[in-house]
Amino acid sequence: MLDLPSLESFASLHNLREAHLRSLYNHLLRGGAAGCGAASARPFPGVEELAAKLRACSRAPFPRAAALALSSQFAPATSSVVFASPSSGGAKLKVSLAGGAFVETVLIRHASSRSPTGRRYTVCVSSQSGCARRCSFCSTGTMGLRAQLSGAEILEQVLHAQAYLKSIDEPPSSLTNLVYMGMGEPLDNMPAVLESLRGLTHQSLFGFAPRRVTLSTVGASPARIRELADAAPGINLALSLHAANETTRERIMPAARAADFGELEAALDYWAGRSGRGAMLEYLVIPGVNDGGEDARLLADFVRRREEGKKSGASVNLIPYNPTLAGEQFLFESPSDEAMVGFKAELGRWGVGGVIRWSTKGGRDVGGACGQLVVEGEGGG
Ligand code: SF4
């Protein structure tokens, strides 16, 4: 049902108006898809029930013939949640795709004084099952690329996340932000990601403000950063930098060999020009690999170059490396909290502020923290 091009073709074929599509989306988002743990790929209920529900959702009477055709041609979702693992930082959902592959979707909990439940959530969606980029610290990379998700499969993860929140809280906590930081390199699945962005920000569908959506990339393809800047300049872009020394960066992120800093920074300039904002910089701190004094100085130089001409102070997100089987092969260890604070202080000596993202440790207890997503039993390690 979240296959927007197919749905739009269907609407055109059956002379459905925008109001009818709004009815459909309302129905879907208000519980048309099954809850967590159930098979979401079930067919719609009987056509009479569907037509009645659609009519209840809108002032536009839904044509019976169209409801009948819809009921036989579309399911609310093609993927389903296999199981949900609550964690110290939120939850992780294992999602089964129609083609047989699996992905993981992570819910990150935040305290919120404005929510009746006292919390709100960010959903971290996957854009690929596995990933071809094979970053040395990331378990997903050990799987290789298993499958490209469709736009609908990316959007369905939001539906599953909403259903999960409904199952644990009444009223459900709100899902306020979305990040493309799950399995996969989003810019390696550009058409589907752009399609999903259309559904996410569609006012009759999920209605996320673009500023609440962040796409994270390793930056291996400057051309795709430019393409994204043209197609979706309203969202936030995050660059996984992880080393400001090209040799170190290429060692821990082999994909970085595809573009040197000159090409990458030119693409980031283009992004800044189109979006009016710089890309956020992410830096995974790995003791003995990229946390020395010289690393801090080079990082400060890089951050300052990115922030040139801006009035606000330069900053970078510092993320503690989470233990992964992938990183174990390189003897990577997690930094202590004191080491994180020390690296931030070192950066500060060079006039650059760092924000330590402690929340990225949340989910370690269920393998749902940054870099830990992998579908076990699928050859991923
Ligand atoms: S960090 Fe991202 S790009 Fe690198 S292997 Fe993992 S999922 Fe792929």
Boltz pocket constraint, residues with backbone or C-beta under 6 A from the ligand:
constraints:
  - pocket:
      binder: B
      contacts: [[A, 130], [A, 131], [A, 132], [A, 133], [A, 134], [A, 135], [A, 138], [A, 139], [A, 140], [A, 141], [A, 142], [A, 182], [A, 183], [A, 184], [A, 185], [A, 218]]
      max_distance: 6.0
